[in-house]
Amino acid sequence: MKLGYGLTIEQSQKLVMTPELIQAIQILQFNTQELESYIQEQLLANPVLENETSSESVKEEPVESIEPVEQTVEKVKEEKIEIEWQEKVVEQGYDDISYKQYEHKTESTEYSYEQYTSAEITLPEHLLFQLQFAPIKKGCKQIGKYIIESLDDNGYMTLTVEEISSVFKTAKKNIEIVLGIIQTFEPYGVGARDLKECLLIQLKNRGEVNAEVEAVIKNCLEDIASNRINVISKELGITNKQVQDIGDLIRSLEPKPGREFATQASTRYIVPDVLVEKIDDEYIVTVNETSAPRLNISPYYQRLMHESGEDPNLASFLSGRFNSAVWLIKSIEQRKQTIYNVVSAVVKYQKDFFDCGSKHLKTLTLKQIAEDVGIHESTVSRSINGKYMQTPRGVFEIKYFFKSGVADEKGIGISSSSIKTFIKEIIAEEDQAFPFSDQDMVAILSEKGIDLSRRTVAKYRDELKIPSSSKRKRY
């Protein structure tokens, strides 16, 4: 056996991830906001690209009035000599408005929603306003301001009385007095150190506190949460009906009094990527293009490309920029078409949901849509990831329509969302004195042609945050 070196030529096919293919995959994954941000970056990086809307707005500007010839000649004499490339551009006929800068109009006729919305009031602002009119001394108001600014978003104390007294070098009794005044402010319950104190503050301000209610809050709050009525009635020596009324009173209170006010976290709004409208008993799918600007190739650079034969460096640069721009525009159009095809297939398959509601949502997998559209499952996954659909029944994430489930007696798939809707309806119609157990709901669903195990019903009930039958029972 001989060992040696040699050169051979062979043909083979490989799937290579080129930069253009990677860019196309990324663009497909982008939602509307991410695509807009990416396009703005490309507009800054590639001079060949231009925003179609901005170029049209430039062309629509009125032509300036022509000055007299004598004044123009005098101005030309006083101006400095322009650089050579500007003269060359003008001489060769490239004096196009696409490379000119234009002044931004100060007076705009477009108005945004934000111009008319009022700023939301935060919890500290609401409490500090009430502190101004509180009957306390100026020095105590500084302590009150310090306490208010130390509250969390829910209105609870984050500092102890000892820590605040050490800061102001005063007795704890003074801090307690100021804190007691703050606890009378609206919303009732702010300034509490724990949940029990928060509930008692609200009841005291409403004048509904008594010995039994106070005993339940201080000693039996967990039993109330678990609906252990018998345990509380035996411990306090009162009837089940009294315990139940106390529980209803406690549940009417606000455990987080500060959450009704604005927080420092910014509010995020969903911009739907796809619009679905019903027109003449037919659902029309439209890809939302309002937020992302339309791109085209600058006519100035197109002309410059034709005249760049004398400069190979310029020709090479412009050729690369043109190829990049064309590929970007094609990738955006391909993204639009892919999303349209996928959503159209989803709407066609889930037509019963749009006509009749969530109970008619069918099971749907990525494989089913991929086979219908003729693309790979991974492409379907990328085209729906993080994207939302505005429909006549509301705004939904496109992933919402891809649900697992079970088959009914006719072999038609029923999604887990539909089953949850049935469970909510069963519980809403039950007798609260004798609530349905999970096994009872299994039997009721079986009568509707839906065969599930007790564990599956319990799992769906937990996902709906519905307590068990023992906790739902009423006396």
Secondary structure as UniProt FT lines:
FT   HELIX           19..29
FT   HELIX           32..45
FT   TURN            47..48
FT   STRAND          49..51
FT   HELIX           52..59
FT   HELIX           69..78
FT   HELIX           84..91
FT   TURN            92..93
FT   HELIX           97..99
FT   HELIX           113..115
FT   HELIX           123..131
FT   TURN            132..133
FT   HELIX           138..149
FT   TURN            153..154
FT   HELIX           161..168
FT   HELIX           172..182
FT   TURN            183..184
FT   TURN            188..191
FT   HELIX           195..206
FT   HELIX           211..219
FT   HELIX           221..225
FT   TURN            226..227
FT   HELIX           229..236
FT   HELIX           240..251
FT   HELIX           257..260
FT   STRAND          274..279
FT   TURN            280..281
FT   STRAND          282..287
FT   STRAND          295..297
FT   HELIX           299..306
FT   TURN            309..310
FT   HELIX           312..349
FT   HELIX           351..356
FT   HELIX           358..360
FT   HELIX           366..373
FT   HELIX           377..384
FT   TURN            385..386
FT   STRAND          388..391
FT   TURN            392..393
FT   STRAND          394..397
FT   HELIX           398..401
FT   STRAND          405..407
FT   TURN            409..410
FT   STRAND          413..415
FT   HELIX           416..428
FT   TURN            432..433
FT   HELIX           438..447
FT   TURN            448..449
FT   HELIX           454..463
FT   TURN            464..465
FT   HELIX           469..472
//
